[in-house]
């Protein structure tokens, strides 16, 4: 089957005058750990700035107060952590199940760390969670140890690896991935219900049948936390009823556009991930006017 190249961007419908937050999705962000509270906060704030109606951020109890201090507009939930400040999956399973009952989409991974229980958590999410899921960062590292579970997907899974994470997923070198980004991304996306977002200059988005190559963004976005922002953007767009491929496509475009706006305001060298979050409203506004 020939690969379909997508160039037209999807759009979000105009919001009716009688809108309420229940129309725009409930996003659950599962992220953070000792020293990485900012990763959870960036993903949660990005989801809010991308139009999500409600955002809940669940993180290890040790960092939950810090996550809460970053942004008053999302809700935060503490989960049991180990002595290293990382999530303990089994004690947190019931609380997560309860939170997922109220979620339309799950975003998982930023700042979770590499504790052994994260591997169990990722397997449970891929095999059992029933809402569309965006998998990033440390969740991808845990996935790399058990990629067999990708053959068992029952609902959409969007993975957002950078080239190094992608290389670990398929057991190749980063240089090989960068040498033919599109071919490798399309090959991995052949699994049912899987959308691959291979990050970097000219991010590739594919579901194995369609491919979109992004043209927005700039080198200033090569900064810690930028990927966490993208996770929140894509999750919010899924919550607003965009199909997963279209959500990933629009998400990478608007994320890059926000980076371009941040560059114009702050320059490439001094840009930080929070600047991208702050520029998301202008990026969405630009899309509605173009």
Steps between C-alpha positions, in 0.01 A plus 500: 500500500639840401587739778275806506683827556299749702560872457170656608468579869190395694310772683319529828134602465399843622368488856128568544387786721351263757824301545592336830817321608341159465501542122876527471637191661639380830873434482686289756875562511705235680848642539770628732737371762780624725679782320251486210192678630536750218441231237155427643423871531602578142286220357202604711532870420541426129179296501316793659647750253395270215134513590437204732189547710646334810852386581595272787867439577585189701856473633697341783390645834847640569477744208123561487516825705768634266300404191196673648699817566579552131144544372171548689280411202564125500417258780770288659491157661771333713594138437714281723873523432806298596807618691642649180195714432375281215147371454415162653261344253319230697399725792393767248305270267157551660538878521605509136205287398266742676662802333477332159125455540468877467757540219452523125873469428815404692843659459776304671874507533669838557726486803383162630855364519622146442392316814410137444133556568474742205543201270199332664305824483560538126398141430179552697426824314556350154311179571217621724429872481200570275550865406736634231847542642803717423822323604817707540840523667557248782191303396674445166812375676285247683324407175835428332545202736168343396403608150307176454205668669455727198338205324222502760368854460123534537473877470715783359852537636710799397872470569722809479866388502800713419754320279689344792183361654385375162833324448457317831147397403610321183854400598685714245743788529394862513707566189304235311170657607609847400620367165146399398255636753186457296559137402572392857200688642262352244632149562441523876152647451376187321364373833123547530390817684857637522594856398870585497627855550875497431617831641778723375547738209212423264313278745340196333143400589368170365247226560665271246257601224532877509803718567535868587832682520490815711651828386468722809751530782860613543827410678405700809255222584793266569459556872394287795123475538407579140385142444294505819313798357425309179357211705251733663405666170419173324305367799289816513415476130388139538285612791335750265390212277764518228584151375842389632693537173354845439565597863864400466531680167347825624681462832849493350414790268364728773781398740755604239307816421497592870876444499534734204299767681712452812816534291377827354438631851800358687753376245613142443780485757298616800182305425370264769209257490281732703529756220344245264210445741448875530494534120240228440199737521653724232576196285139378515375851433724521194350177368145629536587812302695337219 
